[in-house]
């Protein structure tokens, strides 16, 4: 196997072969085709966009997370992965620590960084607005370790409402 040159052509091909990036270049994942078949935590809805399985990404995972109004997730961490959360809409309250004793809030346009192995809980700080975020992690596979610790703000059961499941 030859190392590609600066234009993506196989070495020694002098530009006669199809560039690698033509087949293996940019991929667009439509927002309405995100994958719900990813690790979940009670109280939130994660959807994967960029994963190893879907795109071949080897060093990151990206997707969305939605937390319904007034909902709180269970305590969890993401193993050795680093996570970045970008708040698109709503107000996020993050709790972290061995007993989730630390707290911070973020709003639209804010970024949240979660280091590896940090126990945390995502909370929708709004009683009537959905919290929508974009989530990126430092590996192509999702890692979610749900924890059995007593959170400061206990998760609440929120009924899932959609066109089929009316109240």
C-alpha atoms as one frame of an Amber mdcrd trajectory, in Angstrom:
protein
   0.000   0.000   0.000   1.323   3.414  -0.945   1.046   6.541   1.169  -1.135
   9.140  -0.584   0.435  12.379  -1.740  -0.763  15.827  -0.624  -3.729  15.657
  -3.057  -4.912  12.262  -1.810  -3.523  10.360  -4.834  -1.607   7.120  -4.252
   2.134   7.754  -4.245   3.625   7.364  -7.698   0.256   7.629  -9.462   1.007
  11.092 -10.851  -2.628  12.050 -10.486  -4.040   9.243 -12.691  -5.939   7.414
  -9.940  -9.126   8.677  -8.360  -8.312  10.742  -5.252  -9.096   8.908  -1.988
 -11.152  11.830  -0.712 -13.650  11.392  -3.551 -14.877   8.147  -1.910 -13.859
   8.807   1.687 -14.451  12.533   2.003 -17.090  14.669   3.646 -20.268  12.975
   4.872 -23.498  14.808   5.647 -25.787  13.252   8.239 -29.266  14.798   7.929
 -30.768  15.944  11.218 -33.836  13.781  10.648 -31.698  10.624  10.321 -29.992
  10.543  13.715 -29.720   7.147  15.417 -31.658   6.615  18.666 -30.028   3.193
  19.067 -27.297   4.516  21.364 -26.584   4.253  25.081 -29.269   6.088  27.078
 -29.658   7.493  30.558 -33.055   7.894  32.209 -34.494  11.388  31.690 -32.854
  12.202  28.354 -32.985  11.249  24.693 -29.585  10.826  22.981 -29.355  10.595
  19.183 -26.106   9.701  17.407 -24.972  11.456  14.238 -21.247  10.708  13.987
 -20.039   7.307  15.216 -17.559   4.694  14.074 -20.408   2.468  12.853 -22.146
   5.235  10.891 -19.243   7.221   9.448 -16.002   5.469  10.374 -15.100   8.210
  12.879 -12.376   6.808  15.100 -11.636   9.642  17.503 -15.027  11.228  18.201
 -18.729  10.658  18.697 -21.264  13.427  18.032 -24.994  13.692  18.365 -27.817
  15.472  20.118 -29.406  15.251  23.517 -32.896  16.442  24.432 -34.163  16.783
  27.988 -37.847  17.483  28.464 -39.055  20.453  30.505 -38.395  20.089  34.246
 -36.676  16.704  33.716 -33.503  15.450  35.409 -31.284  12.587  34.278 -29.879
   9.818  36.385 -26.275  10.038  37.564 -23.721   8.719  35.066 -20.230   9.165
  33.608 -18.596   8.440  30.256 -15.558   6.412  31.311 -12.269   7.650  29.821
 -14.006   9.943  27.331 -14.049  13.726  27.362 -17.414  15.304  26.536 -18.396
  18.703  25.194 -22.007  19.867  25.353 -23.178  22.891  23.352 -26.503  24.338
  24.506 -28.718  25.147  21.505 -31.975  25.928  23.306 -33.091  26.063  26.916
 -31.242  26.219  30.221 -28.948  23.397  31.397 -28.080  22.805  35.030 -25.161
  20.439  35.523 -24.436  18.665  38.802 -21.220  16.719  39.334 -19.087  15.120
  42.021 -19.190  11.931  44.080 -22.574  13.014  45.470 -23.392  15.476  42.641
 -22.706  18.244  45.165 -21.335  20.799  42.655 -23.580  22.810  40.323 -23.317
  25.174  37.334 -25.780  26.446  34.706 -25.437  27.146  30.984 -27.690  28.716
  28.367 -27.897  28.972  24.574 -24.476  29.442  22.991 -22.613  28.128  26.054
 -20.243  25.145  26.001 -19.933  22.648  28.868 -16.833  20.459  29.286 -17.112
  17.173  31.206 -13.759  15.460  31.987 -13.318  11.650  31.956 -14.899   9.587
  34.750 -16.679  12.603  36.340 -20.055  11.534  37.813 -22.643  14.034  36.586
 -26.322  14.721  36.074 -27.953  16.870  33.405 -30.993  18.864  34.480 -33.389
  20.955  32.447 -33.574  24.083  34.595 -36.747  25.235  32.808 -40.171  24.105
  33.953 -41.724  24.630  30.504 -39.037  24.670  27.755 -37.237  21.676  26.229
 -33.448  21.646  26.604 -31.696  20.890  23.305 -27.944  20.337  23.061 -25.268
  19.085  20.685 -22.915  16.559  22.255 -19.378  15.549  21.184 -17.189  12.883
  22.824 -13.552  11.962  22.310 -14.074   8.477  20.828 -16.023   6.901  17.967
 -18.040   4.688  20.313 -20.490   5.854  22.962 -19.601   5.036  26.570 -22.251
   5.591  29.236 -21.903   4.209  32.755 -25.124   4.762  34.688 -24.411   5.115
  38.413 -26.354   4.032  41.457 -25.742   7.090  43.645 -28.286   9.282  45.356
 -28.438  12.540  43.379 -29.008  15.877  45.092 -31.811  16.576  42.594 -33.732
  13.345  42.169 -34.777  12.352  38.628 -38.465  12.833  37.918 -40.618  10.641
  35.761 -41.676  12.644  32.718 -44.326  11.124  30.469 -43.220  10.749  26.868
 -45.702  12.607  24.685 -45.732  12.237  20.911 -48.428  12.015  18.213 -49.149
   8.377  19.153 -48.865   8.583  22.964 -51.170  11.382  24.046 -51.749  11.966
  27.758
